[in-house]
Amino acid sequence: MSYTHVIVKMNPVGKNKAVTHIETDLEKNFVLEHIITPYTEGYPVFIAGARIESNKVESIRVFESSQEYAEIYRGVKNKADMQRQSGSARGVMIMPMAISKESAIRSGETKEITRELFNGAQGI
């Protein structure tokens, strides 16, 4: 089975930073029909429990994996912990690293399929 993960970055508002919404473990067809296609047609999309107007979206990135997000996160965290422990064993003091949801998705454990879905939505 494949899992689709979506990262939607909003346009910044005034002096506020851009907000990022993340949805994980979706079906590819759901993402195409309910996020990408409405976005390309200028309609609102529903993501992370919010209705978002298309013109307020700065970017959408879509990733696919053979594992659920929780498994990806555990794998990325375990790798980071092992690197930290090997550094500590060599006498290098390394602070624990927080792994964000976005960085786990973009870690290389997934395949980016943004272009594929946008092309599909536009019939290319």
Secondary structure as GFF3:
##gff-version 3
##sequence-region A 1 124
A	DSSP	beta_strand	3	10	.	.	.	ID=ss1
A	DSSP	beta_strand	20	26	.	.	.	ID=ss2
A	DSSP	alpha_helix	28	31	.	.	.	ID=ss3
A	DSSP	pi_helix	32	36	.	.	.	ID=ss4
A	DSSP	alpha_helix	37	40	.	.	.	ID=ss5
A	DSSP	beta_strand	45	47	.	.	.	ID=ss6
A	DSSP	beta_strand	50	52	.	.	.	ID=ss7
A	DSSP	three_ten_helix	54	56	.	.	.	ID=ss8
A	DSSP	beta_strand	57	65	.	.	.	ID=ss9
A	DSSP	alpha_helix	69	89	.	.	.	ID=ss10
A	DSSP	alpha_helix	101	105	.	.	.	ID=ss11
A	DSSP	beta_strand	111	112	.	.	.	ID=ss12
A	DSSP	alpha_helix	114	121	.	.	.	ID=ss13
###
